[in-house]
Amino acid sequence: MQYTYGGNPGAVVVTKTGDVVPDFPIQVRVAGTGAAVTALLEADGVTPIGTLRTNSAASDSPGAVRTFKIEDVPAIEYEVTGASGAIRWYEAGREVATQALEKAQGALSTSEGGTVNAPLVAAQGLDVAGGLAVAGGLNTDSAHVSGDMDVAGILTAAGGISLTGMRIFDPRLFGAKGDGIANDAPALQAALTAAKTAGGGWVIVPPGTYRAATLPLRIYRNTRLTLLPGATIVRAAAATLLLNGDSDQTFGGYTGHGTIIIEGGRWEMRATTAGLTASAMCISLGHAENIVVRDVEVRDVPGYHGIEFNAVRGAVVERCRFLGYVDPGGRSTSEAIQLDLAAGSAFFGGFGPYDFTVCENISIKDCYFGASGTAGTTAWPRGVGSHSSIIDRWHRRIRVSGCQFDGMIQVGVRGYSWEDVIVSGCSFVSCGMGVQMRTPDTARTGDTVNTAGVQTNASQNQWGAIITGCTFTGITGYVEGAIHIQGEATGRCINTVISNNVIRTVGGGYSGIRLDYCQRADVIGNLLHGIAGTAISQATVDDTLVSGNKTNDCGASGISANTGVNVHVIGNHIVQCGVNGIHVVAGVNTKLADNFIRGAGRLDGTGFGIRVTTASSKTTITNNTYLKWGSGNEAVNALGITAGNPGTRRYGNDWIGQGRTADVVDNSSPNLSPYDTGA
């Protein structure tokens, strides 16, 4: 059969300034395949056309395409080559609609497929097992297509479209305007509820501004919610914007509404708008597993969180942006992404049960945390973290990778009662602190109650934190500096690795890396420069290894160990310290070996290359080198050990430029090698 194209005076090739382009070559391709069509015929259906061109300047419709025909090709794409490359547009043959009408009768219910080339209206639903092609538009309350579906016109299906089992819902078909004026929350909710009723589906929100004044919106299991580029949801009620489930549900553990994808769009919380300044959540998800949140932008949240996971297992947050925060009072510790447990309505107000379920298997990657620039807002206090705990419970298997934290007032990542944690490849710029791992704080009595309701007045151990491959720049100092691993006497941080990080500039007199009440920690291969306090500081630690680090230009000591047991400081490179290169205080079985120290005491000339004080016992100092800086203030002594530090052993050290013994003051009655005695 021959199909007719062209002949439309309005279909004219023009330049970007609106000038028609006469006598211009046009390629013709089979629609959907890109295959070239070369067998073109004049309107008589017989005469071949050598090259199809737009009408000449002398034509009644210059620049338009004249009428022509093609054999057995019902839809084509025109192609012209412009300055920026190929441009195509679609056209169906004139005979398609008539042909479809002739075949439509009896073709709408068939197991072998149907082709409809005129507008199709099916008020009671459409069921096609073998495939459906519609060139003229489809309007139906419900469409179920088990085969293939090709709609060249307009598709309207208020009941949803099912393509091989997948149902798609458009909130505009439920009344959404997307004009930023109407309350679109009921329509958005109707689409989400329709997906729930169908057993799951895909809610696609087209570009537009959707004002949500009836909240919260509720999303249910097996739902994918997609905001297309250009789609914005604007909060217009003092409530949570999106919640997974109903307030009266009783799904415990991880059995609630999960298998959810939330993706795309801009989510405006409007924290500075009158009537919306009270604390509220943007996306709140609880008692669920298999959650994905990606490519969303959350802006200007008041008080609570951009995303809260409470009792969630198996969640991914990726490529999201969290911009702008307002503290309405008493919310100075809020996180953009919070992990919490189901311990009561104060922990999660959306629904129960409150069975102490924690978060597990959470991955947060390639996200940005910072300021929005909206007047009256700031960057977030904390990027990712928790600020509550229950004894006997830990959040586990948390991964934060490839994220950027810009200007966090307090800390970028705060793991509070977390286990099996990896923070990797992240960037922290102008934050109060970069990363803090913290056992439950006994000063917060609400955090030391156990699951039986008993006040323990004690912290608890937490295991397995790795901070690696991150950069820290311009850290201002909050509780500590760039990295702080903080346990307590009743709860230690155990099996910690801090490796291959770059820390540049820490202010406020704080440390670059600080360990408190840690056991079996490795601090390996880090670069630290411009640290206002001690570059690597340890207090009340057991079995730690500090090795292969390079420090330059710190205000206090390069490396310190206060009240440490079995601490090894090996193979570090320490340059220009304000006080001491290495300082051991009240240590037991400390080993200092193969360290290079150049320039100490530069603040006032009272420091030491290596300093051992305060009843340290069994300190071994071997194969270390001290080299004078050569100008300005310098260490009083290359080595200084006070009396009352028994069991010191010194072998093979070299105090270059100081003389082997002249600049060593050791009152510990050490065990020396012949080299160290100067023999």
Phi, psi and omega per residue, in radians:
M1 nan 2.499 3.082
Q2 -1.612 2.477 3.093
Y3 -2.074 2.471 -3.023
T4 -1.774 2.392 3.139
Y5 -2.372 2.947 3.078
G6 1.287 -2.877 3.113
G7 1.345 0.194 3.130
N8 -1.751 1.937 -3.071
P9 -1.076 -0.389 -3.122
G10 -1.442 -0.277 -3.134
A11 -1.538 1.499 -2.976
V12 -2.084 2.388 3.045
V13 -1.404 2.169 -3.120
V14 -2.285 2.820 3.022
T15 -1.404 3.043 3.139
K16 -1.194 -0.241 3.056
T17 -1.644 0.033 3.061
G18 1.658 0.076 3.132
D19 -1.446 2.349 3.136
V20 -1.199 2.670 -3.126
V21 -2.060 1.633 -3.127
P22 -1.344 2.769 3.019
D23 0.886 0.849 -3.084
F24 -1.948 2.318 -3.091
P25 -1.203 2.440 3.141
I26 -2.244 2.279 3.017
Q27 -1.558 2.661 3.098
V28 -2.160 2.298 -3.129
R29 -2.266 2.666 3.091
V30 -1.196 2.204 -3.093
A31 -1.039 2.343 3.066
G32 1.517 -0.291 -3.122
T33 -2.045 -0.476 -3.091
G34 1.403 0.035 -3.141
A35 -1.192 2.381 -3.117
A36 -1.246 2.453 3.043
V37 -1.913 2.052 -3.099
T38 -1.943 -0.310 -3.121
A39 -1.561 1.384 3.134
L40 -1.756 2.511 -3.101
L41 -2.171 2.614 3.044
E42 -1.151 3.044 -3.102
A43 -1.026 -0.379 3.114
D44 -1.306 -0.153 3.122
G45 1.326 0.151 -3.070
V46 -2.185 -0.815 -2.999
T47 -1.332 2.127 3.122
P48 -1.178 2.621 3.059
I49 -1.892 2.105 -3.134
G50 -1.163 -1.058 3.114
T51 -2.331 2.207 3.109
L52 -1.402 2.175 -3.134
R53 -2.287 2.750 3.033
T54 -1.190 2.763 -3.113
N55 -1.041 2.633 -3.134
S56 -1.237 2.972 3.133
A57 -1.136 -0.404 -3.131
A58 -1.446 -0.114 -3.099
S59 -1.266 2.792 3.044
D60 -1.156 -0.429 3.096
S61 -2.299 1.273 -3.097
P62 -1.059 2.483 3.116
G63 1.464 -0.141 3.125
A64 -1.528 2.961 3.116
V65 -1.738 2.214 -3.125
R66 -1.264 2.899 3.134
T67 -1.176 2.377 3.057
F68 -2.637 2.993 -3.100
K69 -2.305 2.723 3.071
I70 -2.376 2.510 3.131
E71 -1.477 2.176 2.958
D72 1.074 0.498 3.043
V73 -2.180 1.772 -3.005
P74 -1.408 -0.208 3.136
A75 -2.652 2.429 -3.064
I76 -2.301 2.987 2.937
E77 -2.224 2.188 2.991
Y78 -1.319 2.613 3.093
E79 -2.415 2.224 2.999
V80 -2.185 2.708 3.130
T81 -1.828 2.030 3.119
G82 -1.833 -2.974 -3.105
A83 -1.118 -0.484 -3.107
S84 -1.772 0.129 3.133
G85 2.059 -2.848 -3.054
A86 -1.276 2.434 3.063
I87 -2.173 2.305 -3.121
R88 -2.188 2.653 2.951
W89 -2.559 2.701 -2.937
Y90 -1.672 2.553 2.977
E91 -2.618 2.353 3.043
A92 -1.640 2.604 3.099
G93 -1.104 2.567 -3.090
R94 -1.092 -0.481 -3.070
E95 -1.402 -0.154 -3.026
V96 -1.078 -0.831 -3.094
A97 -1.089 -0.780 3.132
T98 -1.106 -0.771 3.119
Q99 -1.045 -0.708 -3.135
A100 -1.130 -0.723 3.127
L101 -1.066 -0.671 -3.130
E102 -1.156 -0.519 -3.103
K103 -1.723 -0.142 -3.015
A104 -1.170 -0.645 -3.085
Q105 -1.090 2.179 3.138
G106 1.359 0.025 -3.060
A107 -1.750 0.018 -3.003
L108 -1.522 -0.296 3.065
S109 -2.224 1.772 -3.045
T110 -2.701 2.499 3.078
S111 -1.523 -0.035 -3.105
E112 -1.875 0.041 3.100
G113 1.790 2.721 3.121
G114 -2.468 2.579 3.085
T115 -2.144 2.168 -3.101
V116 -2.167 2.064 -3.057
N117 -1.896 0.128 2.997
A118 -2.067 2.944 3.084
P119 -0.995 2.375 -3.095
L120 -2.014 2.218 3.110
V121 -2.105 2.182 3.138
A122 -2.387 1.593 -3.035
A123 -1.191 -0.479 -3.083
Q124 -1.689 0.122 3.129
G125 1.850 2.765 -3.085
L126 -2.314 2.242 -3.133
D127 -2.238 1.971 -3.117
V128 -2.231 2.088 -3.092
A129 -1.514 -0.451 -2.974
G130 -1.853 0.046 3.132
G131 2.076 2.657 -3.073
L132 -2.498 2.239 3.041
A133 -2.078 2.170 -3.098
V134 -2.256 2.008 3.141
A135 -1.653 -0.367 -3.010
G136 -1.809 0.011 3.133
G137 1.963 2.600 -3.097
L138 -2.323 2.281 3.115
N139 -2.333 1.960 -3.077
T140 -2.628 2.605 3.088
D141 -1.255 -0.448 3.134
S142 -2.749 2.284 3.134
A143 -2.200 2.257 3.125
H144 -2.198 1.945 -3.076
V145 -2.142 1.976 -3.129
S146 -1.459 -0.405 3.121
G147 -1.681 -2.379 -3.131
D148 -1.671 2.712 3.132
M149 -2.371 2.207 -3.133
D150 -2.255 1.923 -3.109
V151 -2.029 1.910 -3.116
A152 -1.530 -0.319 3.136
G153 -1.716 -2.342 -3.102
I154 -1.861 2.320 -3.139
L155 -1.901 2.159 3.100
T156 -2.246 2.066 -3.113
A157 -2.494 1.641 -3.062
A158 -1.128 -0.449 -3.136
G159 -1.575 0.025 -3.135
G160 1.704 2.701 3.125
I161 -1.946 2.345 3.095
S162 -1.997 2.007 3.101
L163 -1.966 1.938 -3.066
T164 0.754 0.842 3.029
G165 1.647 -0.151 -3.123
M166 -1.750 2.212 -3.133
R167 -1.805 2.371 -3.100
I168 -2.069 2.360 -3.102
F169 -2.254 2.313 3.138
D170 -1.950 2.033 -3.101
P171 -1.010 -0.395 3.122
R172 -1.140 -0.495 3.120
L173 -1.301 -0.194 3.062
F174 -1.813 0.140 3.041
G175 1.919 0.031 3.132
A176 -1.152 2.398 -3.125
K177 -1.726 -0.669 -3.106
G178 1.181 0.454 -3.097
D179 -1.778 -0.004 -3.134
G180 1.339 0.056 -3.094
I181 -2.017 -0.918 -3.132
A182 -1.186 2.718 3.013
N183 -1.416 1.811 -3.099
D184 -1.590 0.004 -3.115
A185 -1.041 -0.772 3.125
P186 -1.040 -0.663 3.132
A187 -1.233 -0.733 3.078
L188 -1.054 -0.751 3.132
Q189 -1.154 -0.663 3.126
A190 -1.070 -0.673 3.105
A191 -1.177 -0.734 3.113
L192 -1.145 -0.680 3.121
T193 -1.206 -0.640 3.089
A194 -1.090 -0.671 3.075
A195 -1.114 -0.704 3.088
K196 -1.072 -0.827 -3.117
T197 -1.058 -0.601 -3.131
A198 -1.378 -0.036 -3.093
G199 1.510 0.187 -3.131
G200 2.248 2.765 3.139
G201 3.049 -3.053 -3.058
W202 -2.058 1.972 3.097
V203 -1.692 2.049 -3.086
I204 -1.967 2.091 -3.098
V205 -1.770 1.979 -3.113
P206 -1.210 2.964 3.087
P207 -0.963 2.502 -3.126
G208 2.626 3.031 3.089
T209 -1.942 2.032 -3.024
Y210 -1.907 1.872 -3.137
R211 -1.404 2.217 -3.068
A212 -2.018 1.772 -3.065
A213 -1.912 0.044 3.082
T214 -2.209 1.797 -2.948
L215 -2.273 2.802 0.069
P216 -1.445 2.743 2.865
L217 -1.299 2.515 -3.080
R218 -2.136 2.220 3.129
I219 -1.955 2.554 -3.018
Y220 -2.130 3.063 -3.002
R221 -1.064 2.677 3.082
N222 1.053 0.650 -3.120
T223 -2.098 2.393 2.993
R224 -1.955 2.084 3.134
L225 -1.908 2.009 -3.079
T226 -2.066 2.123 2.945
L227 -1.695 2.039 -3.128
L228 -1.213 2.779 3.077
P229 -0.908 2.295 -3.087
G230 1.646 -0.018 3.115
A231 -1.656 2.320 3.126
T232 -2.308 2.320 2.983
I233 -1.826 2.189 -3.072
V234 -1.938 2.086 3.133
R235 -1.236 2.299 -3.134
A236 -2.331 0.404 3.060
A237 -2.541 2.608 -3.075
A238 -1.424 1.289 -3.105
A239 -2.777 3.005 3.019
T240 -1.047 2.497 -3.100
L241 -1.415 -0.815 -3.081
L242 -2.437 2.307 -3.098
L243 -2.379 2.482 -3.110
N244 -1.643 1.455 3.058
G245 2.233 -3.043 -3.042
D246 -1.858 2.706 -3.041
S247 -1.154 -0.427 -3.090
D248 -1.734 0.161 -3.112
Q249 -1.278 2.729 -3.069
T250 -2.281 0.594 3.129
F251 -1.345 2.006 -3.129
G252 -1.554 3.048 3.117
G253 0.960 -2.221 3.126
Y254 -1.951 0.457 -3.009
T255 -1.616 0.039 -3.128
G256 -1.313 -2.784 -3.028
H257 -1.325 1.760 3.141
G258 -2.172 -2.791 -2.994
T259 0.888 1.066 -3.045
I260 -2.199 2.402 2.984
I261 -2.067 2.240 3.046
I262 -2.142 2.101 -3.012
E263 -2.531 2.492 2.961
G264 1.424 2.927 2.998
G265 1.501 3.014 3.121
R266 -1.986 2.279 -3.078
W267 -2.014 1.803 -3.037
E268 -1.638 2.015 3.135
M269 -1.624 -0.318 2.954
R270 1.005 0.939 -3.038
A271 -1.116 -0.394 -3.096
T272 -1.688 0.052 -3.099
T273 -1.479 2.355 3.128
A274 -0.940 2.324 -3.124
G275 1.532 -0.162 -3.102
L276 -2.147 0.273 -3.017
T277 -1.503 -0.268 3.118
A278 -1.184 2.702 -3.096
S279 -0.983 2.357 -3.137
A280 -2.684 2.748 -3.136
M281 -1.756 2.568 2.989
C282 -1.490 -1.170 -3.139
I283 -2.096 2.100 -3.052
S284 -2.165 2.085 -3.009
L285 -2.290 2.197 -3.085
G286 -2.440 2.764 3.074
H287 0.834 1.011 -3.046
A288 -2.672 2.882 2.973
E289 -2.440 2.862 -3.133
N290 1.110 1.201 -3.124
I291 -2.072 2.371 3.023
V292 -2.240 2.222 3.001
V293 -2.168 2.099 -3.064
R294 -2.530 2.592 3.003
D295 1.044 0.467 3.070
V296 -1.736 2.685 3.028
E297 -2.109 2.065 3.141
V298 -1.846 2.234 -3.029
R299 -2.211 2.375 2.879
D300 0.983 1.170 3.139
V301 -1.577 2.359 3.048
P302 -1.621 2.088 2.877
G303 1.373 -0.974 -3.033
Y304 -1.614 -2.195 -2.920
H305 -2.288 2.699 2.999
G306 -1.218 -0.833 3.025
I307 -2.345 2.263 2.940
E308 -1.992 2.232 2.936
F309 -1.832 2.108 3.099
N310 -2.244 2.070 -3.089
A311 0.995 0.930 -3.128
V312 -2.109 2.382 3.096
R313 -2.179 2.266 3.100
G314 1.327 1.193 3.137
A315 -2.207 2.541 3.084
V316 -2.216 2.270 2.978
V317 -2.096 2.087 -3.074
E318 -2.449 2.516 3.068
R319 0.943 0.655 3.105
C320 -1.789 2.801 3.130
R321 -2.205 2.295 -3.128
F322 -2.118 1.827 -2.950
L323 -2.147 2.092 2.948
G324 1.559 2.370 -3.106
Y325 -2.640 2.607 3.022
V326 -2.314 2.249 3.038
D327 -1.571 1.919 3.140
P328 -1.385 0.004 -3.132
G329 2.210 2.162 3.111
G330 1.306 0.254 -3.096
R331 -2.204 0.758 -3.085
S332 -1.352 -0.132 -3.092
T333 -1.943 0.299 -3.017
S334 -1.239 2.589 -3.141
E335 -1.921 2.542 3.021
A336 -1.112 -0.774 3.008
I337 -2.098 2.077 3.141
Q338 -1.984 2.447 2.964
L339 -1.859 2.228 -3.109
D340 -2.458 2.987 -3.123
L341 -2.110 2.769 -3.057
A342 -1.433 1.374 -3.082
A343 -1.939 -0.014 -3.136
G344 2.729 2.939 -3.101
S345 -1.144 -0.422 3.089
A346 -1.232 -0.399 3.101
F347 -1.502 -0.629 -3.113
F348 -2.668 1.923 -3.035
G349 -1.542 -0.121 -3.034
G350 -1.187 -0.778 -3.125
F351 -3.051 2.897 3.041
G352 -1.723 -2.763 -0.016
P353 -1.366 2.854 -3.103
Y354 -1.784 1.456 -2.997
D355 -1.945 0.284 3.085
F356 1.156 0.387 3.072
T357 -1.179 2.374 -3.083
V358 -1.810 -3.102 3.052
C359 -1.706 2.444 3.121
E360 -2.482 2.633 3.033
N361 1.002 1.036 -3.121
I362 -1.917 2.251 3.112
S363 -2.124 2.181 3.121
I364 -2.162 2.020 -3.005
K365 -2.473 2.532 3.015
D366 0.999 0.654 3.118
C367 -1.834 2.818 3.121
Y368 -2.122 2.378 3.130
F369 -2.220 2.159 -3.118
G370 -2.987 -2.770 -3.122
A371 -1.583 2.729 3.096
S372 -1.695 -0.382 -3.051
G373 1.522 -0.087 3.092
T374 -1.186 2.313 3.141
A375 -0.994 2.327 3.125
G376 1.574 -0.022 3.115
T377 -1.951 2.892 3.056
T378 -2.267 3.124 2.892
A379 -1.242 2.983 -3.105
W380 -1.210 2.585 2.963
P381 -1.067 -0.770 -3.122
R382 -2.390 2.527 -3.138
G383 -1.419 -1.136 -3.138
V384 -2.242 2.355 3.100
G385 2.941 -2.940 3.092
S386 -2.425 2.702 3.072
H387 -2.393 0.402 3.035
S388 -2.518 2.760 -3.130
S389 -2.689 2.836 3.009
I390 -2.318 2.327 3.090
I391 -1.144 2.448 -3.037
D392 1.575 -0.014 -3.109
R393 -2.304 2.530 3.088
W394 -2.442 2.508 2.881
H395 -1.373 2.386 -2.983
R396 -2.271 2.661 3.048
R397 0.999 1.171 -3.128
I398 -1.903 2.309 3.126
R399 -2.200 2.193 3.050
V400 -2.176 2.025 -3.013
S401 -2.448 2.509 3.010
G402 1.099 0.360 -3.099
C403 -1.656 2.735 3.057
Q404 -2.047 2.212 3.119
F405 -2.000 2.004 -2.983
D406 -2.065 1.863 3.026
G407 1.323 0.445 3.064
M408 -1.045 2.268 -3.029
I409 -1.146 -0.680 -3.135
Q410 -1.869 -1.142 -2.998
V411 -2.715 2.543 3.126
G412 -1.269 -0.972 3.132
V413 -2.224 2.190 3.124
R414 -2.211 1.827 3.097
G415 -1.558 1.868 -3.069
Y416 -1.927 1.914 -3.029
S417 1.027 0.847 3.086
W418 -1.905 2.587 3.038
E419 -2.255 2.676 3.124
D420 0.940 1.226 -3.018
V421 -2.085 2.399 2.991
I422 -2.252 2.155 2.983
V423 -1.985 2.004 -3.004
S424 -2.423 2.522 3.002
G425 1.061 0.439 -3.114
C426 -1.693 2.792 3.110
S427 -2.093 2.279 3.133
F428 -2.139 2.028 -3.062
V429 -2.160 2.181 3.043
S430 0.969 0.666 3.082
C431 -1.684 2.753 3.028
G432 -1.058 -0.934 2.965
M433 -2.317 2.798 3.084
G434 -1.538 -1.197 -3.101
V435 -2.253 2.326 3.011
Q436 -2.280 2.237 2.956
M437 -1.894 2.273 -2.945
R438 -2.458 2.264 2.971
T439 -1.344 2.857 -3.125
P440 -0.913 2.390 -3.014
D441 -1.542 2.011 -3.112
T442 -1.183 -0.272 3.061
A443 -1.280 -0.269 3.093
R444 -1.831 1.640 -3.000
T445 -1.085 -0.478 3.097
G446 -1.186 -0.319 -3.107
D447 -1.603 -0.069 -3.083
T448 -1.989 0.306 3.006
V449 -1.522 2.430 3.131
N450 -1.600 -3.136 -3.049
T451 -1.191 -0.278 3.065
A452 -1.544 0.025 3.134
G453 1.483 0.192 -3.112
V454 -1.596 2.321 3.077
Q455 -1.372 1.981 -3.094
T456 -1.521 -0.386 -3.036
N457 0.934 0.543 -3.116
A458 -2.500 2.714 3.027
S459 -1.488 -2.897 3.062
Q460 -2.621 2.673 -3.141
N461 -1.142 2.671 2.939
Q462 -2.423 2.540 -2.927
W463 -2.119 2.584 2.795
G464 1.304 1.109 3.021
A465 -1.905 2.354 3.083
I466 -2.170 2.175 3.031
I467 -2.092 1.983 -2.982
T468 -2.544 2.523 3.017
G469 1.137 0.448 -3.120
C470 -1.781 2.800 3.038
T471 -2.083 2.456 -3.118
F472 -2.269 2.107 -3.054
T473 -2.308 2.264 3.054
G474 1.130 0.691 3.129
I475 -1.242 2.223 -3.014
T476 -1.519 -0.384 -3.111
G477 1.618 2.079 3.089
Y478 -2.071 -1.612 2.966
V479 -1.483 -0.598 3.061
E480 -2.588 -2.778 -3.029
G481 -1.706 -2.276 -2.982
A482 -1.173 -0.876 -3.113
I483 -2.258 2.234 -3.121
H484 -2.332 2.066 3.064
I485 -1.894 1.937 -2.912
Q486 -2.182 1.894 2.967
G487 -1.820 -2.945 3.066
E488 -2.402 3.048 -3.127
A489 -1.062 -0.552 -3.122
T490 -1.741 0.107 3.116
G491 -2.800 1.881 -3.058
R492 -1.694 2.686 2.939
C493 -1.595 2.087 -2.966
I494 -2.089 2.458 3.072
N495 1.049 1.106 3.137
T496 -1.885 2.441 3.057
V497 -2.189 2.199 3.055
I498 -2.140 1.899 -2.966
S499 -2.456 2.518 2.934
N500 0.978 0.639 3.047
N501 -1.720 2.718 3.069
V502 -2.044 2.098 -3.096
I503 -2.108 2.068 -3.084
R504 -2.255 1.932 3.063
T505 1.354 1.852 2.998
V506 -2.193 2.200 -3.080
G507 -1.755 -3.002 3.013
G508 1.234 0.246 -3.109
G509 1.305 0.217 -3.068
Y510 -1.584 2.893 -3.116
S511 -1.426 2.811 2.973
G512 -1.333 -0.901 3.070
I513 -2.236 2.278 -3.097
R514 -2.288 2.240 3.066
L515 -2.016 2.209 3.046
D516 -2.205 2.226 3.104
Y517 0.898 1.018 3.136
C518 -2.025 2.593 3.026
Q519 -2.187 2.400 3.071
R520 0.937 1.039 3.081
A521 -1.868 2.424 3.041
D522 -1.975 2.192 3.052
V523 -2.063 1.797 -2.883
I524 -2.331 2.272 2.920
G525 1.198 0.508 3.123
N526 -1.650 2.629 3.061
L527 -1.946 2.209 -3.105
L528 -2.281 2.298 -3.111
H529 -2.472 2.407 3.029
G530 1.204 0.767 -3.124
I531 -1.617 2.178 -3.065
A532 -1.178 -0.617 3.112
G533 -1.788 -2.471 3.080
T534 -1.361 2.384 -3.098
A535 -1.106 -0.930 3.106
I536 -2.237 1.987 -3.001
S537 -2.072 2.390 3.137
Q538 -2.311 2.446 3.088
A539 -2.513 2.227 3.125
T540 0.955 1.120 -3.104
V541 -2.151 2.706 3.101
D542 -2.242 2.388 2.976
D543 0.966 0.851 3.105
T544 -1.769 2.631 3.076
L545 -2.143 2.137 3.067
V546 -2.047 1.888 -2.938
S547 -2.549 2.479 3.010
G548 1.203 0.332 3.121
N549 -1.585 2.688 3.063
K550 -2.161 2.187 3.112
T551 -2.139 2.520 3.140
N552 -2.536 2.294 2.990
D553 1.096 1.131 3.050
C554 -1.923 2.671 -3.034
G555 -1.397 -0.474 3.125
A556 -2.007 -2.148 -3.134
S557 -1.560 2.765 3.043
G558 -1.241 -0.926 3.112
I559 -2.407 2.347 3.101
S560 -2.282 2.690 3.051
A561 -2.469 1.912 -3.081
N562 -1.928 2.090 3.133
T563 1.003 0.895 3.114
G564 -1.880 2.601 3.110
V565 -2.098 2.245 3.118
N566 1.022 0.838 3.111
V567 -1.648 2.279 3.086
H568 -1.993 2.169 3.072
V569 -2.055 1.804 -2.895
I570 -2.327 2.256 2.939
G571 1.166 0.610 3.107
N572 -1.700 2.761 -3.108
H573 -2.104 1.946 -2.952
I574 -2.152 2.091 -3.052
V575 -2.244 2.345 3.022
Q576 0.982 1.435 3.084
C577 -1.865 2.527 3.123
G578 -1.185 -0.580 -3.113
V579 -2.165 -1.609 -3.069
N580 -1.878 2.593 3.014
G581 -1.176 -0.980 3.050
I582 -2.298 2.326 -3.123
H583 -2.243 2.132 3.087
V584 -1.923 2.186 -3.117
V585 -2.174 2.097 3.065
A586 0.933 0.707 -3.137
G587 -1.570 2.737 3.079
V588 -2.233 2.196 3.135
N589 1.019 0.843 3.101
T590 -1.555 2.406 3.094
K591 -2.126 2.160 3.080
L592 -2.020 1.954 -3.013
A593 -2.459 2.440 2.969
D594 1.040 0.522 3.089
N595 -1.625 2.529 3.063
F596 -1.945 2.185 -3.106
I597 -2.231 2.220 3.092
R598 -2.276 2.052 3.064
G599 1.357 1.860 3.050
A600 -2.360 2.881 3.133
G601 1.195 0.446 -3.009
R602 -1.273 -0.253 3.123
L603 -1.250 -0.883 -3.112
D604 -2.454 0.174 3.093
G605 1.300 0.333 -3.113
T606 -1.878 0.035 -3.084
G607 -1.506 -3.041 -3.124
F608 -2.378 2.703 3.001
G609 -1.101 -0.968 3.010
I610 -2.222 2.322 -3.092
R611 -2.240 2.283 3.097
V612 -2.244 2.171 -3.036
T613 -2.496 3.025 2.868
T614 1.062 1.069 3.009
A615 0.983 0.687 2.994
S616 -1.298 2.432 -3.104
S617 -2.190 2.545 3.063
K618 1.000 0.916 3.084
T619 -1.622 2.220 3.113
T620 -1.889 2.200 -3.095
I621 -2.167 1.841 -3.026
T622 -2.332 2.412 2.980
N623 0.980 0.593 3.046
N624 -1.635 2.696 -3.141
T625 -2.207 2.323 2.997
Y626 -2.087 2.270 -3.137
L627 -2.197 2.266 3.107
K628 -1.095 2.556 3.066
W629 -1.239 -0.722 3.010
G630 1.863 -0.118 3.098
S631 -2.707 2.708 3.125
G632 1.245 -2.814 3.132
N633 -1.119 2.659 -3.105
E634 -2.531 2.798 3.136
A635 -0.987 2.497 3.048
V636 -1.060 -0.792 3.107
N637 -2.431 2.609 3.021
A638 -1.119 -0.667 3.103
L639 -2.363 2.305 3.086
G640 -2.370 2.069 3.128
I641 -2.217 2.153 -3.100
T642 -1.396 2.910 3.084
A643 -1.194 2.783 3.119
G644 1.425 0.382 3.096
N645 -2.109 1.436 -2.963
P646 -1.314 2.779 2.998
G647 1.337 0.363 -3.141
T648 -1.267 2.428 3.043
R649 -2.220 2.345 -3.140
R650 -2.299 2.193 3.140
Y651 -2.444 2.344 2.891
G652 1.123 0.449 3.111
N653 -1.512 2.732 -3.101
D654 -2.343 2.054 3.134
W655 -1.782 1.311 -3.007
I656 -1.082 2.331 3.109
G657 1.420 -0.165 3.128
Q658 -1.901 -0.253 -2.963
G659 1.537 2.628 -3.009
R660 -1.224 -0.554 -3.070
T661 -2.172 -0.368 -2.989
A662 -1.117 -0.527 -3.080
D663 -1.941 0.485 3.075
V664 -1.984 2.138 3.078
V665 -2.058 1.811 -3.063
D666 -2.220 1.874 -3.135
N667 -1.770 0.386 -3.055
S668 -1.730 0.077 -3.054
S669 0.958 1.081 -2.984
P670 -1.331 2.850 2.952
N671 -1.614 2.033 -2.977
L672 -2.022 2.659 2.923
S673 -1.475 2.864 3.066
P674 -0.994 -0.607 -3.140
Y675 -1.044 -0.795 -3.064
D676 -1.297 -0.324 3.065
T677 -1.444 -0.133 -3.123
G678 1.536 0.032 -3.124
A679 -1.280 nan nan
